[in-house]
Amino acid sequence: MTQRLDYTRQSPDLVKKLVELSIANRKAGIEQSILDLVDLRASQINGCAFCVDMHVKEATLHGERPLRLHHVATWRESNLFTSRERAALAWTEALTSLPAQGVGDDLYERVRSEYSEKELSDLTFAIMTINAWNRVNVAFHVVPGSQDEAYGLDKANLA
């Protein structure tokens, strides 16, 4: 794959704002381990090779177990995730794929039973943000691993 264009140079002010939103998401209070799972699952759904690569490496650096990372794609059948993580993954899938009928009350109530209103709002913004990153990286064919050194992802030793 060859990158189509460097959006960071073409739209630096917009990229800066998206980076600021990403940083704010990390400080909002949702556990890093859940944010890592959310980022990976949305990226899988959206087919963003750059982001899947990046988030596996980030999660590894954050201490996530390799087997859990392999199970993210099949989280419903896996016994490796807590009910809180399962709720986040279900919410991620619903908001990433947005069903034609919208997000049902049953899912909302299930997720709401695991998260406070603030946490659910923060989680929703985190999902919105990773979906934005997925879309720009998919659109412009950003090459997986191409930013590893710049982001410190080479330290994951997964190349």
N, C-alpha and C positions, 0 to 999 in steps of 0.2 A: 504494500500500500504506500502511496506517495501522498503527502499532505497537499491539499489543494491550495490553501492560503494560510497565512499566519494571522489569525483573527486578533491575536494580542497586539500586533502592530497596527492593524487596520482600525481597531476600535478600543484603544487603550483605556479611555475613560469609562467605557461600559464594562470592560473586563475588571477594572479596578473596583467598580461598584459590586460586581458579582463576587469578587474575592472578599470584599468587606462583608457581604451577606454570609458567605461561607464561614468566615471567622466568627461573626456574630452567632451563627448557628452552633458552633462548637462551644461557645461560652454560655449558651442559653440554659443548660442544665440537664439535657438528655445525656445519658451515659455514652461515653465514647464507643463502647463495644456495640451498643445498639445503633449508633450513627454509622459505624463501619458496616454493619449488616445491611442497613437501609441503603447505603451508598452502593454496596455490591449488588444487592437484589435489583434495584432500579436500573443499574448499568447493565445487568444481565438481560433484563426485559427489553431494554432499549437497544441492545446489540452494540453497545459502545465498548469496543475492544480496548481503547486507550484507558477508559475509566475502570473497566473490570481489572485490567492489569494494575493500575494505580491503586485501587482500593484493596486488592488482595495484598499488595506490598505494604500499604499503610496499616492494614489490620494486623499483619504479621509483626510489624514494628511495634504495634500497640499490645502485642502479646497474645493475639488470637490464635487458637489452636488450628492447625491445618485441616483436620478432619471437619471441623465446623464450617470452615470456608468452603470445603467441597460439598457440604450438605445444604448450603444456602439455597441452591437451585431446587432442592427437594425438601424444603423445610417442613412441609406438612406431614411427610412420611417419616421424618427424623425425630428421634427422641433427645436430640442434643440441645434443644432450645427451650428456654423458659416460657411461661405463658405471656410474660411481658414482651419478650422478643418475638414470639409468634404474633402477638397483636400488632407490633410495629411492622413486621413483614407483611401481614395481611393488609394493613393500612397502606403500606408502600405499593403493593400490587394494585390495590384499588385506585389510588391516586395517580399511579403511573399509566395505567391502562384505561382509566375513566370509562366505566361501563355506560352504555347508552341510557340506561335507566337511572344513572347517578349512583351515589354511594348509599347503600341501604341502611335503614335504621338498625338492623340486627348487627351489622358490622360495626357501625358507630357505637352501639351500646357495648359490644364486646371490647372494643379498643378503649372506650371511656372507662370501663371497669378496671383497666390497668394503668391509666394515665389521668392525671388531674387535667382540668381545663387548660391551664397554662402549658403543661407538658404536651398535651395533644396539639395545641396551637403551634408550639415550638417544633414538634415532630413534623407537622404538616409543612412548615416553612423549610425544614431540612429536606423533605421529599421534593418540594418545589424546586429547591436549589440544585439538587443533584440532577433532576430532570432537565434543568436549563443547561447545566454543564454537558450532560449526555447529548443534548440536541446540537450544541455548537461543535462538539468534538466529532460526532457522527457526520454532520454536514460537511466538515472540512477535512475529514479523514486524518485526524491527528494520529500519528503512529505510536502504537503501544511502546512504552519504555523510552520514548524519545526525550522525556523530561526527567528521567530518574535521577540524574546527578543534580540537577537544579533543585529538585524537591527533596533530596536526601533519601530517595527510595532505593538507591543502590545499596544502602546499608542493610536492606532486607535480605540481601544475598540470594535473590531468586532469579536472577538473569540467566 
